[in-house]
């Protein structure tokens, strides 16, 4: 149990959303000594945010000086603590995120989807969200020469959007 990575989540008051109080500082100091990390959440605020629609949620976050809900921060910190990142597969019907260890190669990432994809890996076609935002479709990304073809040695990057070709 002690060899497992740890993330401490501190429930803070609405007046201390960033966890500046003495108790949270003690937790941060202890976490730093043990190689753990700390995320702060105001459960009361999160409960209120969960009941709002998106425009009202964004307005409330701005009012309290936050850019995003604390649950997003916790999810990101959890991924970091576990050494994970996400890549995406996208088709006409579905876009799906897949977790993979940081440093995983393209065949290892393909194996997350199905073990046969890893065994028969040929190559990966990869692009980033920024390219999709710029060119609007995968077809346009391909036409602009921005779709990268990567082989077995390619190390996956957080947010890669992929198509795996396999035998």
C-alpha positions in Angstrom: 0.0 0.0 0.0 2.8 2.5 0.8 4.4 1.9 -2.6 1.3 3.2 -4.4 1.2 6.8 -5.5 -0.9 9.1 -3.3 -3.1 12.1 -4.1 -4.4 14.0 -1.1 -7.7 15.8 -1.7 -8.4 18.6 0.8 -12.0 19.8 1.3 -11.7 23.5 1.7 -14.0 26.4 2.7 -15.5 28.7 0.1 -13.3 31.5 1.5 -10.2 29.5 0.9 -10.6 27.8 -2.5 -6.9 27.6 -3.2 -6.1 25.9 0.1 -4.0 28.6 1.7 -5.0 27.8 5.3 -2.7 26.3 7.9 -4.1 22.8 7.8 -3.9 22.5 4.0 -0.3 23.9 4.1 0.6 21.1 6.6 -0.8 18.5 4.2 1.1 20.1 1.3 4.4 20.0 3.3 3.8 16.3 4.3 2.9 15.5 0.7 6.0 17.1 -0.6 8.2 15.1 1.8 6.5 11.8 0.6 6.4 12.6 -3.1 2.6 12.9 -3.1 0.5 15.7 -4.4 -2.5 17.7 -3.1 -5.7 18.9 -4.8 -8.2 21.2 -3.2 -11.9 21.0 -3.6 -14.8 22.9 -2.0 -17.4 20.2 -1.9 -20.2 22.7 -1.1 -19.3 24.8 -4.2 -19.0 21.7 -6.4 -22.4 20.5 -5.3 -23.9 23.9 -6.3 -22.0 23.9 -9.6 -23.3 20.4 -10.4 -26.9 21.7 -10.3 -26.3 24.6 -12.7 -26.5 24.5 -16.5 -23.3 25.4 -18.4 -23.7 29.2 -18.8 -24.6 29.6 -15.2 -21.8 27.3 -14.1 -19.2 29.4 -16.1 -20.6 32.6 -14.5 -20.4 31.2 -11.0 -16.8 30.0 -11.5 -15.8 33.4 -12.8 -17.5 35.0 -9.7 -15.4 32.9 -7.3 -12.2 33.3 -9.3 -11.9 29.8 -10.7 -11.3 28.8 -14.3 -12.8 25.3 -14.0 -14.5 23.0 -11.5 -12.2 21.4 -8.9 -13.3 18.0 -10.2 -11.4 18.7 -13.4 -8.3 19.5 -11.4 -8.7 16.3 -9.4 -9.1 14.2 -12.6 -5.9 15.8 -14.1 -3.9 15.4 -10.9 -5.1 11.7 -10.7 -3.8 11.1 -14.2 -0.5 12.8 -13.4 -0.1 10.9 -10.1 -0.7 7.6 -11.9 1.6 8.5 -14.8 -1.2 8.5 -17.4 -2.2 10.5 -20.4 -5.0 10.2 -23.0 -5.1 9.7 -26.7 -8.2 9.7 -28.8 -9.7 7.7 -31.6 -12.3 9.4 -33.8 -14.7 8.2 -36.3 -17.9 9.4 -37.8 -20.0 7.9 -35.1 -17.8 8.2 -32.0 -14.9 10.0 -30.4 -13.3 8.1 -27.5 -10.5 8.8 -25.1 -8.1 6.1 -24.0 -5.7 6.2 -21.1 -2.1 5.1 -21.7 1.0 5.3 -19.6 3.2 8.4 -20.2 6.0 7.2 -22.5 4.0 4.4 -24.2 4.8 3.7 -27.8 2.2 3.7 -30.6 1.9 -0.1 -30.6 1.4 -0.1 -26.8 -1.4 2.5 -27.2 -3.0 0.4 -29.9 -2.9 -2.5 -27.5 -5.0 -0.6 -25.0 -7.8 -0.7 -27.6 -7.3 -4.4 -28.4 -4.4 -6.8 -28.0 -4.6 -7.8 -31.7 -4.0 -4.1 -32.6 -0.6 -4.2 -30.8 0.4 -7.6 -32.2 -0.3 -6.6 -35.8 0.6 -2.9 -35.6 1.8 -1.4 -38.9 1.6 2.3 -38.3 -0.4 5.1 -36.7 -1.9 8.2 -38.4 -1.9 11.0 -35.9 -3.0 14.6 -35.6 -3.7 17.1 -32.8 -6.9 18.9 -31.8 -5.3 22.2 -32.8 -5.1 20.9 -36.4 -8.7 19.8 -36.3 -9.8 23.2 -35.1 -7.8 24.8 -37.9 -8.7 22.6 -40.8 -12.2 21.4 -39.5 -12.1 17.9 -40.9 -9.7 15.0 -41.0 -9.9 15.1 -44.8 -8.7 18.7 -44.8 -5.9 17.8 -42.3 -4.8 15.1 -44.7 -5.0 17.4 -47.7 -2.9 20.0 -45.9 -0.2 17.4 -45.2 -0.6 17.7 -41.5 -1.6 14.1 -40.8 1.5 12.4 -39.5 2.4 8.8 -40.2 4.2 7.3 -37.2 5.9 3.9 -36.8 6.5 1.5 -33.9 9.0 3.7 -32.1 6.7 6.7 -31.9 6.1 7.8 -28.3 2.5 8.9 -27.8 1.8 12.5 -26.7 -1.1 13.6 -24.6 -4.1 14.5 -26.7 -2.9 12.6 -29.9 -5.8 11.7 -32.2 -5.1 8.4 -33.9 -6.0 5.9 -36.4 -4.1 2.6 -36.0 -3.4 0.4 -39.0 -2.8 -3.2 -38.2 -2.5 -6.6 -39.9 
